[in-house]
Amino acid sequence: MVDIAVIMGSESDRAIANRVTNVLENTDYSFEVKVISAHRNPDELDEYVNASDATVFITIAGLSAALPGVVASKTKKPVVGVPVGAKLGGLDALLSIAQMPPGVPVATVGIDNGANAAHLAIRILEAAR
């Protein structure tokens, strides 16, 4: 079993994922990191989310930033979105992640703030104890 699943849409998001894992490595929580694009690998993403026993998903996405919303549409588990500052200073990704439709909630942290995503996931897990 893994406590936290970290999914990035592209290998280019690795630096942000490293900010997440740097925090998680100092905890007793288990985690895994995957690269699965919501656009290029929708079937793989669907299979992974549905099969995952993770309690919390951290999703890292830039540009259209569809990944957090797609994951949230496939699970009732908490999803934390990390917008990546790829274009427009990351504001496009931030707004895409924050403006989810009713019934598809995604918690959103600051642009490129993988560390806060990890801290939020830890708080969610701690609250569930």
LUMNURO-168748 format. One record per residue: chain; y negated, x, z of N, C-alpha, C, O in turn. Coordinates in steps of 0.1 Angstrom, whole numbers, plus 5000, padded with zeros to 4 digits. Each point is the difference from the previous one (the first is absolute). Layout:
<atoms>
[atom "A" [Y X Z] [Y X Z] [Y X Z] [Y X Z]]
...
</atoms>
This chain:
<atoms>
[atom "A" [5012 5008 5000] [4988 4992 5000] [4988 5009 5000] [4999 5010 5006]]
[atom "A" [4991 4985 4987] [4987 5007 4999] [4989 4991 5006] [5000 4988 4997]]
[atom "A" [4991 5017 5011] [4990 4992 5006] [4988 4997 4990] [4995 4989 4999]]
[atom "A" [5001 5021 4993] [4989 4999 4991] [5004 5005 4986] [5005 5011 4999]]
[atom "A" [4992 4981 4991] [5002 5004 4987] [4986 5003 4994] [4991 4992 5000]]
[atom "A" [5008 5020 4994] [4987 5004 4994] [5003 5000 4985] [5009 5007 4995]]
[atom "A" [4983 4985 4997] [5002 4999 4986] [4987 5004 4993] [4990 4994 5003]]
[atom "A" [5011 5015 4988] [4988 5003 4992] [5003 4997 4986] [5011 5001 4995]]
[atom "A" [4979 4995 4998] [5001 4995 4986] [5002 5011 4990] [5005 4998 4989]]
[atom "A" [4992 5014 5015] [5000 5012 4991] [5001 5012 5008] [4995 5001 5011]]
[atom "A" [5011 5010 4983] [5001 5013 5006] [4986 5005 5003] [4998 5009 5009]]
[atom "A" [4992 4987 4983] [4987 5005 5002] [4994 4995 5014] [4989 5005 5004]]
[atom "A" [5017 4986 5002] [4996 4995 5014] [5006 5008 5011] [4999 4997 5012]]
[atom "A" [5008 5014 4985] [5008 5008 5010] [4991 5005 5011] [5004 5000 5012]]
[atom "A" [4984 5004 4985] [4991 5006 5011] [4997 4989 5010] [4999 5003 5012]]
[atom "A" [4999 4984 4984] [4998 4990 5009] [5012 4997 5008] [5000 4997 5012]]
[atom "A" [5012 5003 4982] [5013 4998 5007] [5002 5011 5010] [5005 4997 5011]]
[atom "A" [4991 5015 4986] [5001 5011 5010] [4991 4997 5012] [5004 5004 5011]]
[atom "A" [4985 4989 4988] [4992 4997 5011] [5007 4990 5009] [4999 5000 5012]]
[atom "A" [5009 4991 4982] [5008 4990 5007] [5011 5008 5008] [5001 4998 5012]]
[atom "A" [5006 5010 4981] [5012 5006 5006] [4996 5010 5010] [5008 5003 5010]]
[atom "A" [4980 5004 4989] [4996 5009 5010] [4999 4993 5014] [5002 5006 5010]]
[atom "A" [4993 4982 4990] [4999 4992 5012] [5014 4996 5005] [5003 5001 5011]]
[atom "A" [5005 4993 4980] [5013 4995 5003] [5010 5011 5005] [5008 4997 5008]]
[atom "A" [4990 5015 4987] [5009 5011 5005] [4999 5003 5015] [5008 5006 5005]]
[atom "A" [4981 4990 5001] [4997 5002 5014] [5004 4988 5009] [4996 4999 5011]]
[atom "A" [5012 4992 4983] [5005 4989 5007] [5015 4999 5000] [5007 5009 4994]]
[atom "A" [4999 4982 5013] [5014 4997 5000] [5004 4990 4989] [5012 4997 5000]]
[atom "A" [4979 4998 4993] [5003 4990 4990] [5005 5007 4987] [4995 5010 4996]]
[atom "A" [5015 4983 4998] [5006 5005 4988] [4992 4995 4988] [4994 4989 5001]]
[atom "A" [5006 5019 4988] [4993 4995 4988] [5006 5007 4988] [5007 5010 5001]]
[atom "A" [4990 4984 4988] [5004 5005 4987] [4989 4998 4990] [4992 4991 5001]]
[atom "A" [5007 5018 4989] [4989 5000 4990] [5007 4998 4986] [5009 5007 4997]]
[atom "A" [4985 4983 4996] [5005 4997 4986] [4988 5000 4991] [4989 4996 5003]]
[atom "A" [5014 5007 4984] [4991 4999 4989] [5005 4989 4991] [5010 5001 4993]]
[atom "A" [4984 4987 5008] [5004 4988 4992] [4988 4993 4995] [4992 4995 5008]]
[atom "A" [5005 5005 4979] [4989 4993 4994] [5002 4985 4999] [5011 4996 4995]]
[atom "A" [4980 4996 5009] [5001 4986 4998] [4999 4996 4985] [5006 4990 4996]]
[atom "A" [4988 5019 4996] [4998 4997 4986] [5012 5006 4992] [5005 4993 4991]]
[atom "A" [4998 5019 5011] [5010 5007 4992] [5015 4997 5005] [5009 5001 4992]]
[atom "A" [4993 4996 5020] [5013 4998 5006] [5001 4987 5008] [5004 5001 5012]]
[atom "A" [4992 4987 4983] [5000 4988 5008] [5014 4996 5005] [5001 4995 5011]]
[atom "A" [5009 5007 4981] [5014 4996 5005] [5004 5010 5011] [5006 4995 5010]]
[atom "A" [4992 5018 4989] [5003 5009 5010] [4993 4997 5013] [5005 5001 5011]]
[atom "A" [4982 4995 4988] [4992 4997 5012] [5006 4988 5007] [5001 4999 5012]]
[atom "A" [5002 4991 4980] [5006 4987 5005] [5013 5003 5008] [5002 4995 5011]]
[atom "A" [5006 5013 4983] [5013 5003 5006] [4998 5008 5013] [5006 4997 5010]]
[atom "A" [4985 5013 4990] [4997 5008 5011] [4995 4991 5012] [5005 5001 5011]]
[atom "A" [4985 4991 4986] [4994 4992 5011] [5010 4991 5006] [5001 4998 5012]]
[atom "A" [5006 4995 4979] [5010 4990 5005] [5012 5007 5008] [5005 4993 5009]]
[atom "A" [4998 5019 4987] [5011 5007 5007] [4996 5008 5012] [5008 5003 5009]]
[atom "A" [4979 4999 4993] [4995 5009 5010] [5001 4993 5014] [4997 4988 5002]]
[atom "A" [5007 5020 5008] [5000 4995 5014] [4988 5005 5007] [5000 4999 5013]]
[atom "A" [4990 5006 4980] [4988 5005 5007] [4993 4988 5007] [5001 4988 4995]]
[atom "A" [4992 5015 5015] [4993 4990 5008] [4986 4998 4994] [4994 4989 5001]]
[atom "A" [5000 5022 4995] [4986 5000 4994] [5000 5008 4987] [5007 5010 4999]]
[atom "A" [4986 4985 4992] [4998 5007 4987] [4986 5006 4999] [4990 4993 5003]]
[atom "A" [5008 5020 4994] [4987 5005 4997] [5000 5003 4985] [5009 5007 4995]]
[atom "A" [4981 4987 4998] [5000 5001 4985] [4987 5007 4996] [4989 4997 5005]]
[atom "A" [5012 5013 4987] [4989 5008 4995] [4998 4998 4986] [5009 5002 4991]]
[atom "A" [4979 4994 5005] [4997 4996 4986] [4985 5002 4996] [4991 4997 5008]]
[atom "A" [5007 5008 4980] [4987 5001 4995] [4999 4991 4987] [5009 4993 4997]]
[atom "A" [4980 5009 4996] [4997 4993 4988] [5001 4985 5002] [4993 4994 5007]]
[atom "A" [5017 4999 4987] [5001 4986 5001] [5005 4996 5014] [4998 4989 5005]]
[atom "A" [5008 5020 5002] [5005 4999 5014] [5009 4987 5002] [4998 4993 5010]]
[atom "A" [5010 5005 4981] [5009 4988 5000] [5011 5002 5010] [5005 4990 5006]]
[atom "A" [5000 5022 4997] [5011 5002 5008] [5001 4993 5014] [5010 4994 5003]]
[atom "A" [4979 5007 5005] [5000 4993 5013] [5003 4985 4999] [5008 4994 5007]]
[atom "A" [4985 5000 4983] [5001 4985 4999] [5014 4997 4995] [5006 4989 5004]]
[atom "A" [4999 5018 4986] [5014 4998 4995] [5010 5001 5012] [5009 4991 5001]]
[atom "A" [4990 5019 5006] [5009 5002 5012] [4999 4988 5009] [5010 4994 5005]]
[atom "A" [4977 5003 4999] [4998 4988 5009] [5005 4987 4995] [5004 4991 5008]]
[atom "A" [4997 5008 4979] [5005 4987 4994] [5015 5000 5001] [5006 4989 4997]]
[atom "A" [5001 5022 5006] [5014 5000 5000] [5006 5001 5014] [5012 5000 5001]]
[atom "A" [4980 5001 5009] [5005 5001 5014] [4991 4993 5010] [4988 4997 4997]]
[atom "A" [5017 4999 5014] [4992 4994 5011] [4997 5011 5010] [4993 4997 5010]]
[atom "A" [5011 5015 4988] [4997 5011 5009] [4986 5005 4998] [4994 4998 4989]]
[atom "A" [5000 5009 5021] [4986 5005 4998] [4999 5010 4989] [5009 5009 4999]]
[atom "A" [4980 4990 4994] [4997 5009 4989] [4986 5006 5003] [4991 4992 5001]]
[atom "A" [5008 5021 4999] [4987 5007 5001] [4997 5007 4987] [5008 5007 4994]]
[atom "A" [4981 4990 5000] [4995 5005 4988] [4990 5012 5002] [4991 4999 5008]]
[atom "A" [5012 5012 4985] [4990 5011 5000] [4994 5001 4986] [5007 5004 4990]]
[atom "A" [4981 4993 5008] [4993 5002 4987] [4998 5015 4997] [4995 5007 5009]]
[atom "A" [5007 4996 4979] [4998 5014 4996] [4987 5002 4992] [4997 4991 4991]]
[atom "A" [4995 5019 5012] [4988 5002 4993] [5001 5006 4986] [4994 5010 4998]]
[atom "A" [5014 4983 4993] [5002 5006 4987] [4988 4997 4991] [4996 5009 4992]]
[atom "A" [4999 4980 5008] [4988 4996 4991] [4990 4992 5009] [5004 4995 5010]]
[atom "A" [4984 5005 4985] [4989 4993 5007] [5000 5003 5015] [4996 4991 5008]]
[atom "A" [5007 5021 4996] [5000 5004 5014] [5010 4992 5008] [5000 5001 5012]]
[atom "A" [5009 4993 4982] [5011 4992 5007] [4996 4986 5003] [5008 4993 5006]]
[atom "A" [4980 5003 4991] [4996 4986 5003] [5008 4990 4993] [5002 4989 5005]]
[atom "A" [5002 5014 4982] [5008 4991 4993] [5013 4997 5007] [5005 4989 5001]]
[atom "A" [5001 5022 5003] [5013 4999 5007] [4999 4993 5014] [5008 4991 5003]]
[atom "A" [4981 5012 5004] [4998 4994 5013] [4998 4985 4998] [5006 4992 5008]]
[atom "A" [4986 5003 4983] [4998 4986 4998] [5013 4993 4995] [5002 4989 5004]]
[atom "A" [5005 5018 4987] [5013 4994 4995] [5009 4997 5012] [5007 4990 5000]]
[atom "A" [4994 5020 5009] [5010 4999 5011] [4995 4990 5011] [5007 4992 5005]]
[atom "A" [4980 5008 4997] [4994 4991 5011] [5000 4985 4996] [5001 4992 5008]]
[atom "A" [4997 5006 4979] [4998 4986 4995] [5013 4994 4995] [5002 4996 4989]]
[atom "A" [5007 5002 5021] [5013 4994 4996] [4999 4985 5001] [4992 4994 5008]]
[atom "A" [5017 4999 4985] [5000 4985 5000] [5006 4995 5013] [5007 5007 5007]]
[atom "A" [4990 4981 4997] [5005 4994 5012] [5016 5001 5000] [5006 4998 4990]]
[atom "A" [4999 5006 5022] [5014 5001 5002] [5006 5013 4996] [5012 5002 5001]]
[atom "A" [4980 5007 4994] [5005 5013 4996] [4991 5011 5007] [4992 5007 4993]]
[atom "A" [5009 4994 5020] [4991 5009 5007] [5004 5015 4999] [5011 5003 5000]]
[atom "A" [4978 5005 4999] [5002 5014 5000] [4989 5006 5009] [4988 4998 4998]]
[atom "A" [5017 5009 5012] [4990 5008 5008] [4995 5011 4992] [5008 5007 4994]]
[atom "A" [4979 4996 5007] [4994 5010 4991] [4992 5010 5009] [4993 4996 5009]]
[atom "A" [5010 5017 4988] [4993 5010 5007] [4990 5006 4990] [4999 4996 4989]]
[atom "A" [4993 5014 5016] [4990 5006 4991] [5005 5008 4989] [5012 5004 5000]]
[atom "A" [4980 4999 4990] [5004 5007 4988] [5005 5014 5004] [4994 5007 5008]]
[atom "A" [5018 4996 4987] [5007 5013 5002] [5004 5002 5015] [5004 5011 5003]]
[atom "A" [4995 4979 5005] [5003 5001 5014] [5014 4998 5004] [5004 4990 5007]]
[atom "A" [5005 5018 4988] [5014 4999 5003] [5003 5002 5015] [5009 4993 5005]]
[atom "A" [4983 5015 5002] [5003 5002 5014] [4998 4986 5008] [5008 4997 5009]]
[atom "A" [4981 4996 4988] [4998 4987 5006] [5011 4990 4997] [5004 4992 5008]]
[atom "A" [5001 5009 4980] [5012 4991 4996] [5012 5003 5009] [5006 4991 5005]]
[atom "A" [4996 5022 4998] [5011 5003 5009] [4997 4996 5014] [5009 4994 5006]]
[atom "A" [4979 5007 4999] [4997 4996 5013] [5001 4985 5001] [5005 4995 5011]]
[atom "A" [4991 4997 4979] [5001 4986 5000] [5015 4996 5000] [5004 4991 5008]]
[atom "A" [5004 5015 4984] [5015 4997 5000] [5006 5003 5014] [5008 4992 5004]]
[atom "A" [4988 5018 5002] [5005 5003 5014] [4996 4990 5009] [5008 4995 5009]]
[atom "A" [4979 5000 4991] [4996 4989 5009] [5008 4987 4997] [5003 4993 5010]]
[atom "A" [5000 5004 4978] [5008 4988 4996] [5013 5002 5007] [5005 4990 5006]]
[atom "A" [5001 5021 4992] [5014 5002 5006] [4999 5000 5016] [5009 4994 5006]]
[atom "A" [4981 5012 4999] [4999 5000 5015] [4998 4985 5005] [5005 4997 5011]]
[atom "A" [4987 4995 4982] [4998 4986 5004] [5012 4992 5000] [5002 4990 5007]]
[atom "A" [5007 5014 4984] [5013 4992 4998] [5010 5004 5011] [5011 4993 5001]]
[atom "A" [4987 5017 5007] [5010 5004 5010] [5000 4991 5011] [5007 5001 5010]]
</atoms>
